[in-house]
Amino acid sequence: MGADMKKLEVITRPDSLEKLKILLNSHAVGGITVTSVMGCGIQKGDVTGELKGLKIPGMNLIPKIMAVIVVEDDAAGEILNLLHEELAIGKVGDGKVFVSDVADAMRIRTGERGAKALK
């Protein structure tokens, strides 16, 4: 079993969830796990964007969602492009996507492994 799958961890604004679900559904993504999370990036939670690059003494944690999906390698690039096109509003806090290789997957019900477990 090779790393023929990618895990995309999408951290974005809660109000982007519906767009995200529509996008993934239209590209036959087999499943999604969504968690409500809190966090901040290099702006330390400043949503105005005026403090970029400044040292800020504290951190203001902002509500976000984290959606985790696993897709076949050949679909990952297109989905990343679509995430950018559909979710970016051009403001601080749009989010990030972390991409990692998935060595294997297994559907518990059937025992199917690899990319077969995604469908």
Order of alpha helices (4+ residues) and beta strands (2+ residues): beta-alpha-beta-beta-alpha-beta
